[in-house]
């Protein structure tokens, strides 16, 4: 559980750095990478909590 939580924090930090680089440089490449990273972070979080919910139901 700690590994998944650490991974989600790392992905959120990575997305934040990408958005900060986009704000500093205006390069659309960083915005795209930030959105992709944020999307996968949300999907990983939903999957993780989905597994926890299913585990509690059993």
SVG drawing of the C-alpha trace seen along z (x, -y; Angstrom):
<svg xmlns="http://www.w3.org/2000/svg" viewBox="-19 -31 30 43">
<polyline fill="none" stroke="black" stroke-width="0.4" points="0.0,0.0 2.9,-2.4 4.4,-1.7 1.3,-2.6 0.8,-5.7 4.4,-6.7 3.9,-6.1 0.8,-8.3 2.6,-11.1 5.5,-10.8 3.3,-11.0 1.5,-14.0 4.8,-15.7 5.9,-14.9 2.7,-16.4 3.3,-19.5 6.8,-19.9 5.6,-19.5 3.0,-22.2 5.6,-24.5 7.9,-24.0 5.0,-24.9 4.2,-28.0 7.9,-29.0 8.7,-28.3 5.3,-28.2 6.3,-25.0 3.2,-23.0 5.2,-19.8 5.3,-20.2 1.6,-20.8 0.9,-17.7 3.2,-15.6 1.6,-17.0 -1.9,-16.2 -0.9,-12.7 0.8,-12.1 -2.2,-13.5 -4.6,-11.3 -2.6,-8.1 -2.3,-9.2 -6.1,-9.5 -6.6,-6.2 -4.0,-4.5 -5.7,-6.0 -9.2,-4.9 -7.9,-1.4 -6.2,-1.2 -9.3,-2.3 -11.4,0.0 -9.3,2.9 -9.6,1.8 -13.4,1.6 -13.7,5.0 -11.4,6.5 -13.6,5.1 -16.7,6.5 -15.4,10.0"/>
</svg>
